[in-house]
Amino acid sequence: MPKKVIVIGLDGLEPTIVESMLERGELPNLAKVRQNGSYRRLQTTYPAQTPVAWSSFATGTNPGGHGIFDFISRDPLTYQPDAALSRFERPKSVLAQSRVVNQRKGVPLWQALTKAGIPSVVLRCPCTFPPEALNGKMLAGVGVPDLRGSQSKGTFYTQDRTVTAQEHEQLLFLDSGPEIVSQVIGPRNTRQNPPTDTTCEIKVRVDKPGRKLLIQTGGTPAGIEVAEKSWSEWVRFRFKFSMLQSVTGIARFYVRQLEPHLEFYVSAINFDPAAPMFPVSSPNEYAKELSEKVGLFSTLGMAEDHNGLNNGRLDEAAYLAQCELILQERERVMRLELDRFTEGFFFTLFDTPDRVQHMMWRFLDREHPSYQPDIAREWEHQVEEHYQRCDRLLSSVLEHVDENTLLIVLSDHGFGSFRRAFDTNTWLCENGLLALRNGRKPAADMGEGFTSVDWSKTYAYAVGLGGIYLNFKGREGAGILDEGTEAERVRKAIQSGLSELPDKQTHRPAIRGVSRREEIYSGEFAGAAPDLLVNFHRGFRVSWQSAVGGFADNLIEDNTRRWSGDHIVDPESVPGILFMNRFASQNHARIIDLAPTILSYLEVGRPDTMEGKSLL
Amino acid sequence: MKICVLGLSGASHEILFSDERLGNIRRLMDLGLYGRLESVFPPTPVPAWMSMTTSQDPGFLGVYGLRNRLDRSYNSATPTPASVHAPALWDAITLQGKKSVLVGVPPNFPPRVLDGISIGCFLTPETSQHEFTYPANLGEKLRELVGDYPVDVKRASNTPSDALVEEIVNMNRKQWEVVRWLIAEQPWDYFHFVDIGLDRVQHAFWTSFDPQNTQFQQGNPYQQVIPDYYQLLDEQIGTVLEMIDDQMIVLVLSEYGAQHLDGLFAVNEWLVNEGLLVLDEQPLSSTTLEKLNVNWAKSKAWAEGNADIFFNVKGREPQGIVPADELEALRQDLKLRFDALTDQSGRRLCAGVSKPSEIYRSVTNVTPDLMIHFDSNWRSIDSVGHGGNYLLQNDLIYDACGYSTDGLFVLYAPNNPLAGEYQGASLLDMAPTLLDLGGYEIPKSMQGKSLVAGMEKKSGSGLSESDEKLIHDRLAGLGYV
């Protein structure tokens, strides 16, 4: 009998919650796995972020071995922040096609398996976009953008002209009348100068007695009915770049209200799995085959529309309903593949527990600035209910586990509350390490991307979710620091200044400490990492503004968003979970140990680059 | 300006212009000029590529098909590079001291000697035993790159099979790999590749693909082979477009198109039945013309290749019996008889029966006495022994598709003043158009016209859009920011 490894990733499951629910018997399937095997808290990566941790899972290396250090990177020459997971390469010539390059490097375990002739099925692993050739099948996960190149950007439609556009959304006003004509916004046509938005016309009609909206989509299906407060099925749109070139994408409608103002929402336009603009699977036709077998499914890396909820366009029920739809799609794909899985390596990741916790944590934490006592009772059990939902989906997995199967269930990091936001760039500015041009004030004059920084007097700057870069001569576009004593002074000033820095309002320390690159990273790509990494105490996180090279109003301020849970804190304080149906020989399990564990179970030699140890 | 020509032998505009999945072709069409391309008669790889590259019709070239009589004997031969005397595109380019690379542009055996590189075509015999490149030592380099270099498929059988698909795709991959290597590593100003695999795929799998064909079976395992091959070509073209810059001319074209085939007409069999061709021995099974025991002393006419009819004229052919003064009468008589031929449904079989001097501007070499232009859904074959004139299928070599005189072209040039669909372009127009856009002298003898003759050339354009906006959009919706 050929050996099998089944790995189920449950993004962001928090050990303390899992442990207490196990105690109460609320996670029967996980309990079963533990009973016949083992459970460990799982050490995550520096920083504790989804793309970083899963890349370390895949390669068995610290981030220095795979080059993914954050969701956000920066171009040292221009200081501009950019999405770090994949790089969109603009074509060199009008004849060439634009392409996307995966930025995760290193040797993932499925490549070692491919070399050994063992097949893999890898579903939705972060940082696999665009997917690589392998022995087996791969469907990309976090890192796949929407059709406009964004991480997730929906469109809100309203008849209320007083509404203003919120962050990360498009806003379209609707006329009144029996039949209202509007449009769905597709990808930008960058071959036109200036670039224009491609669109598809839609016509909507309110059916008040039926409490539903009738939509002529102009796509497939051509006509749909969507009941108030519910999501539609997927609609496929065709966006034309020209007479000859077009691309299809899929989206769902959500009808928020029919009156007094008609308001509805269209999800981010996902790549059509049957004909994606860029490949989302390997082989290329695999996503199409899946869509034919299980129906259309979201391909977007972050398909759960947290922005819709953050902006108040979707309510909690709508958001959770969408999470459930997405979970079901992924469950269908998983079942299809497990039913035909006979040997080798199977991996699938369920992202929704992470997304649910990000948005619903405020109902668990009475001290959270966006805790809403009036509706907390309705939603405070959602996180645990979602854990139970995840446990339930394991029951069909367990059916496929036989004596030749190694089963691993894990999360990449834990979770906690994100109450207070620390603005690293403000701190650098206040401490003379970052200078603004004459008379500029941080919050007022700085958009994203360091528009007003005086680089000739700047020693350090923060970009991304915890990273600080020194302004090095020869590396940065307008660098002033040389490696040596001066740089060392800057590093030490930041480390000593930030460690255990108190939050004057809550009287709690905000930051545990600051790691230096060389302490936490090694390997071929370590040179691309931030020079310093801020390790926050639980409850704190870097501010929204510093993450993209901007400034907040205050050094530390309340996080008032619905995005209320987070995990980008000191990695030692947010371990993930690890369940195996085998005995784990090590007490201290790390996420980098999983790839060696899987390879050793399948009796395949590990690439030299892998650092972890087999847990078997 | 550099010129890159990618020939897709027999590409059908019905497929290529309508399949949206062909993203690279679509992009090229969007940026350039495209349309149908009227081929020459006969619309077959030889002489069509010769006509394309010289802008001369087959009469002027003296090449009337794949097999041509070199003298008045009863023998025929396939053309060689030396058969072409008219100046070709690359001659105009060489005049300016520029280099050309020709890959699989027929005829190229023995390999054409020119300032640059030439690599064999489907007329090249076994490449492991013959020199197939100029310079000769390049063959070794190609073997290093891709192993044995296939100039054509060997096809033990031409009936649809997995093995045949694999063989054609394998040839495609090797040839395009060589194309990419040449483009990247060798100096060139004119590059011309002909993908013969498409012609081979269509002649083997058209019946499996086209519901118009009477033998088509829905759900047969080879239904997608042709569309898949177009997609493969689109990907290969995409890889080339990635390598080159947009300050050069790119022409994708086919020298003729493809059509479904209703049947084949055995011309020599028919001539035998009509008493015009006499055999010493009636073959028991299908036998090609060259293997027939013809009684020349009793034969008045025979057909070569694509229904080129020759008369056995006294004093002209070695054993001629048709008196020279009866030649014209025989011609008229046969013309009427061919015109009267119909298929089973009563539809006329011949679209035209002509004296070469009537259809070509001028004629040279040993000219057929009559040329039969079969309807595009019919083909002629010259073998005998089928037991009838009308055949559903060629039992010597399976053939699934007919030749259409409608080819296609997609032309990108940064300075092209024309864009969009173009109607009325001819295969003979391509060479003068390329030379015109490329800034070369057009030889006066070329028959075709530049599609942009006398027009002011455009200055180039580029991409736009601020990086900042792009990046802002890329981070939008991340959630953490």
Interface residues (C-beta under 8 A of the other chain):
Chain A: F71 I72 Q80 P81 D82 A83 F88 R90 P91 K92 S93 V94 L95 A96 Q97 P145 D146 R148 G149 S150 Q151 S152 K153 H168 R188 T190 R191 N193 P194 P195 F241 S242 M243 L244 Q245 S246 A268 A275 M302 H306 N307 N310 H358 E448 G449 L465 W544 A547 V548 W563 D566 I568
Chain B: E20 R21 G23 N24 R26 R27 L28 M29 D30 L31 G238 L241 E242 I244 D245 D246 Q247 V250 Y412 S461 G462 L463 S464 E465 D467 E468 L470 I471 H472 D473 R474 L475 A476 G477 L478 G479 Y480 V481
